[in-house]
């Protein structure tokens, strides 16, 4: 994964550290749950975008090759 996803996971590490070492009551569990849900949604959305981007790139490459082939056939 990208560095950005690793950085986005830092709040979970901080909450885990607070829970283990300092004071479990100091962690805002509702906020942590919302952050975790958003983080999972971000990962799933990123995978979807990456797959669509790959398919689009393949389709465009095929179209470009087709146009190049037609242009080469017309060349004298």
C-alpha positions in Angstrom: 0.0 0.0 0.0 0.9 3.6 -0.3 2.6 5.6 2.3 -0.6 7.7 2.7 -2.5 4.6 3.9 0.2 3.9 6.5 0.0 7.5 7.7 -3.8 7.3 7.9 -3.5 4.4 10.3 -1.5 6.3 12.8 -4.6 7.4 14.9 -5.3 3.7 15.5 -1.8 3.2 16.8 -2.1 6.2 19.1 -5.5 4.9 20.4 -4.0 1.5 20.9 -1.1 2.9 22.8 -3.4 5.0 25.1 -5.5 1.9 25.7 -2.5 -0.3 26.6 -0.3 2.1 28.5 -2.1 5.2 29.8 -5.8 5.1 30.4 -8.4 3.0 28.5 -11.1 5.5 29.5 -9.1 8.2 27.7 -9.8 6.8 24.3 -12.8 8.0 22.4 -14.2 4.7 21.3 -17.0 6.2 19.2 -14.5 8.4 17.3 -12.2 5.4 16.9 -15.0 3.4 15.5 -16.0 6.1 13.0 -12.3 6.5 12.0 -12.0 2.7 11.5 -15.1 2.6 9.3 -13.9 5.5 7.2 -10.4 3.9 6.9 -11.9 0.6 5.7 -14.2 2.4 3.2 -11.1 4.3 1.9 -9.2 1.1 1.3 -12.1 -0.6 -0.5 -12.8 2.5 -2.5 -9.1 2.8 -3.5 -9.0 -0.8 -4.6 -12.1 -0.2 -6.8 -10.6 3.0 -8.3 -7.4 1.2 -9.0 -9.2 -1.7 -10.8 -11.3 0.7 -12.9 -8.2 2.7 -13.7 -6.4 -0.4 -14.9 -9.4 -1.5 -17.1 -9.6 2.0 -18.6 -5.9 2.1 -19.3 -6.1 -1.3 -21.1 -9.2 -0.1 -23.2 -7.4 3.1 -24.2 -4.2 1.2 -25.1 -6.2 -1.2 -27.3 -8.0 1.8 -28.9 -4.7 3.6 -29.6 -3.2 0.4 -31.1 -6.3 0.0 -33.3 -6.1 3.6 -34.5 -2.3 3.2 -35.2 -3.0 0.1 -37.2 -5.6 1.8 -39.3 -3.3 4.7 -39.9 -0.4 2.4 -40.9 -2.7 0.6 -43.4 -3.6 3.9 -45.0 0.0 5.1 -45.3 1.4 4.8 -48.8 
